[in-house]
């Protein structure tokens, strides 16, 4: 059965869905799925620190929580999972030391999604693991502050053009009440 989350997020069954954005997206989705959590088993996997679990409504959820502190523990949790829905809050530090483990974890997630249930992988940031997972996922939802993304891309472009040793100068555009752009230099 597909999960319907607020914000027009649809999580089809037997696929991998990647969500990249602020914690509120996952919190709102888990709080709204409380009726489904009573009918189908959910497993929530996180590592050292969870930014989502402390902000959930205490009476709204019924699911198991497991913690994987290393990539080997994550692989074991995925292999032993016997639930319908597997929700993983990704920790970027798990694969920082050895990136060769990423394909093995992604293959385990694909096997679980194909044979047993639905996988949702949530991350606040886009890192090497999430980039690899996006290629294998059925759906991906990316939420970003596009104004900052564009500004950072412009700064990186200026830095490449001028070299790393020079000072980066940029301009910030702001619309005044008349709708005419007003350019200010820092």
Secondary structure, DSSP 8 states (H G I E B T S, - for coil): --EEETTTEEE-TTSEEEEES-HHHHHHHHHHTHHHHHHS-EEEEE-S--SSGGGS-TTT---EEEE--SHHHHHHHHHH--SSEEEEE--GGGGSS-GGGHHHHHHHHHHHHHHT-EEEEEESS--HHHHHHHHH-SEEEE---HHHHHHHHHHHHHHHHH-TTS----EEEEE-TTS-EEEEE-
